[in-house]
């Protein structure tokens, strides 16, 4: 179920990308907010990181007894991020704009390939390791996949705000 949900949400992002010109991908609603192109770049970078965490979890038993935070448990139970604008790690401020629309298409397609390969690896793995999220405690491989899909959905709200600004 997790991989199907992930693929469905990622397909939404892939399909939505077709609507934008490169100029539209570059428009920022304000000097301190991201363009939709930067949102895509963030999603590609963050999801790649989440996939790497899944791979680590599927190859070790390290931290298997560690827990997620109370906030993470609530998010997983609700299968959603809180409906709020959230501050991520400071590195988010360094999110670059895309060089081209093709860069985003290739990045999204690569994510889809990687997540599906990793999901197959996780399903066959005997390991139950966990890795630490910077603010939410320790996640196992399936929790990282669920988190990745919830993260993609969470940013659909931001996408709508930017779309409203650029009149998509």
C-alpha positions in Angstrom: 0.0 0.0 0.0 2.8 2.5 0.9 4.5 2.2 -2.5 1.2 2.6 -4.4 0.4 5.7 -2.4 3.8 7.1 -3.0 3.6 6.5 -6.8 0.2 8.0 -7.0 1.3 11.2 -5.3 4.6 11.4 -7.2 2.6 11.0 -10.5 0.5 14.0 -9.5 3.7 16.1 -9.2 4.9 14.7 -12.6 1.6 15.5 -14.3 1.4 18.9 -12.8 4.9 19.8 -14.0 3.6 19.7 -17.6 1.4 22.7 -16.9 4.3 25.1 -16.3 6.6 27.0 -18.6 10.2 27.5 -17.4 9.4 31.1 -16.7 6.4 30.1 -14.5 8.7 27.7 -12.6 11.0 30.6 -11.8 8.4 33.1 -10.3 8.7 33.7 -6.6 5.6 35.0 -4.8 7.8 37.0 -2.5 11.6 37.5 -2.0 11.7 35.0 0.8 9.5 32.3 -0.6 10.3 29.5 -3.1 9.4 29.4 -6.7 7.5 26.3 -7.8 10.8 25.2 -9.4 12.5 25.4 -6.1 9.6 23.4 -4.5 10.3 20.7 -7.1 14.0 20.9 -6.4 13.3 20.5 -2.7 11.1 17.5 -3.2 13.7 15.8 -5.4 16.5 16.4 -2.9 14.5 15.6 0.2 13.0 12.5 -1.3 16.4 11.2 -2.5 17.5 11.6 1.1 14.5 9.7 2.4 15.2 6.9 -0.1 18.8 6.6 1.1 17.5 6.4 4.7 15.2 3.5 3.6 18.2 1.7 2.1 20.2 2.1 5.2 17.3 0.8 7.4 17.0 -2.2 5.1 20.7 -3.1 5.5 21.2 -2.9 9.2 19.6 -3.6 12.6 21.2 -0.4 14.1 18.9 1.6 16.3 16.0 -0.9 15.9 14.9 -0.2 19.5 14.8 3.6 19.1 11.5 5.4 19.0 9.9 8.1 16.9 8.8 11.3 18.7 5.3 11.9 19.9 4.8 14.4 17.0 6.0 11.8 14.4 3.7 9.1 15.9 0.7 11.5 15.5 1.7 12.3 11.9 2.0 8.6 11.0 -1.3 7.8 12.7 -3.0 10.7 10.8 -1.0 9.8 7.6 -0.4 13.5 7.1 1.7 16.5 8.1 0.0 19.1 10.3 -2.0 21.6 8.1 0.5 24.4 8.7 3.4 26.1 7.1 6.4 24.3 8.7 10.0 25.3 9.1 12.3 22.6 7.8 16.1 22.4 8.4 18.2 25.5 7.8 19.6 23.9 4.6 16.2 24.4 3.0 17.2 28.1 2.6 19.8 27.0 0.1 17.4 25.3 -2.3 18.5 26.2 -5.8 16.2 27.0 -8.7 16.2 24.4 -11.5 18.4 24.8 -14.5 15.7 23.5 -16.8 12.3 21.9 -16.8 14.0 18.7 -18.1 16.1 18.6 -15.0 12.9 18.4 -12.9 11.3 15.7 -15.2 14.5 13.6 -15.0 14.7 14.0 -11.3 11.1 13.0 -10.7 11.4 10.0 -12.9 14.7 9.0 -11.2 12.9 9.2 -7.8 10.2 6.9 -9.1 12.7 4.3 -10.3 14.7 4.5 -7.0 11.7 4.3 -4.7 10.3 1.3 -6.5 13.7 -0.5 -6.4 14.1 0.4 -2.8 10.6 -0.7 -1.8 11.3 -4.1 -3.4 14.6 -4.3 -1.4 12.8 -3.3 1.8 10.1 -6.0 1.3 12.8 -8.7 1.1 15.0 -7.4 3.8 15.4 -9.2 7.1 16.9 -6.1 8.7 14.8 -3.8 10.9 17.2 -0.9 11.4 16.2 2.7 11.9 17.8 6.1 11.1 17.3 9.4 12.8 15.2 12.2 11.4 16.6 15.6 12.3 13.6 16.5 14.5 11.2 13.5 14.8 13.2 10.7 16.2 14.0 7.4 14.6 12.2 5.9 11.5 12.3 2.4 10.0 12.3 1.9 6.3 8.5 1.8 5.9 8.1 4.9 8.1 10.6 6.7 5.8 8.5 5.8 2.8 5.3 6.9 4.5 7.0 10.1 5.5 8.2 10.7 1.9 4.7 10.4 0.6 3.2 12.6 3.3 6.0 15.2 2.5 5.0 15.2 -1.2 1.3 15.7 -0.2 2.2 18.4 2.3 3.9 20.5 -0.4 0.8 20.3 -2.6 -0.6 22.9 -0.3 2.4 25.1 -1.0 2.1 24.4 -4.7 -1.5 25.7 -4.6 -0.5 28.9 -2.9 2.2 29.5 -5.6 -0.2 28.5 -8.4 -2.7 31.0 -7.1 0.0 33.7 -7.2 1.1 32.9 -10.7 -2.5 32.2 -11.9 -2.1 28.6 -12.9 
